[in-house]
């Protein structure tokens, strides 16, 4: 079986964040994420990290689901941390026989914690609503139409293309192809990907015809029943206040 | 009144292959018409002309040249359901997809919702309204893409292979919806290979193979052996069975095309022949059966 990138797999759970109005959720969470990545101080970053963990717990999303994606981010920032710790100029400290930079460790830790805290928030933000609701919320927040459409079609067709590529691989394997790390394998996979591009292009043409047949004019409008109530305003204000608070602390 | 008139329509693909040559078609309002023909006969290309996706001046919809119609006017009059439902369902959820047409036509929110619910209940998919198309079965996708066009409530409905690759139940349900729509006054045009469904979904048939080869009732088309052979067409199994029964001495001038017609015919025969049907084997029965078998074996 292929694994689909289903970010909204747990959109049907029931939590305070699942009930949060999508527009308010996106605006407040994005504010918080931007605020976190701009934090200059390690202690504040640790506080933000704790808050992110708290929010994640509130969302009731399974940790295994979050870590499946978060581990890549973690691995990436840890490599930055290592490089900074080894190469940053300034005061040195030694760990067994390795010489490490104190400033490097500090800024490496700051960068890592900020990055992990910020990306961790992405899950309670878009993992707690169906992806179509995310798209509708972006549409209602007046995000440029072409951007929203691109996101919409990507989300719709990524599954179709994943299926198509998987079918091609199955067909290749059933004709005796084995994926190895040699030039031949890469050439074959390369050709298959090329074929996928051609198929995608042809599908795009047919999709466009289907859209025209139903009155597409370049500006798709959608209908969404979002209602903001006092609870949503309160929660959004709270999160945005925390985002500002992170920068008022000295 | 004529719903669709196509006059002397030709089309050549950019690579020079001829797709259509001087095609003429006329469809009356309220009719249900099928287009049959081998693979690559130009059926889909013809359908793309009918709502101006391929621009041309040889098509008239309700007496008006399609060149002089706005996109909105075309969409309101003629709805096309394409073959691959993954091309047809491009929005994130079933609701959004079925609402796409009505929203584009500028209906208000309440009207859009009413139309979406009506269209989805017609195809029996109301329960899947919030699902994303990726989670539907092929049959459900087919039904959803039909609903997405029904919500526009077009006067003419064009379907490209509506029953292809469906399981028997979904196929029967889809045929049922098509029949009901036609009874409510929608003009239907279907491109299909599904010969067994043809008698139910079409009063009249066009045989297309780059040009119009023949036109007539399903019975007229199925009775023309030479035509069938030249265009790789089949006849319904029921039709063949009664031709075989005729070899056994069953008295049948007009061969039934569907189960319903067969039941009617058998009942009539039993009633007129005193409560039973008489079949027998003569010297020439076996030769006759051989002839019938040979007639429908294209590869022989």
Interface residues (C-beta under 8 A of the other chain):
Chain A: X4 X130 X131 X132 X135 X152 X153 X155 X156 X157 X159 X160 X203 X206 X207 X209 X210 X211 X212 X213 X214 X215 X216 X217 X220 X221 X222 X223
Chain B: X48 X51 X53 X71 X72 X75 X79 X80 X82 X84 X86 X87 X88 X89 X90 X91 X92 X93 X96 X99 X100 X101 X103 X104 X105 X109 X112 X113 X130 X132 X133 X134 X148 X149 X152
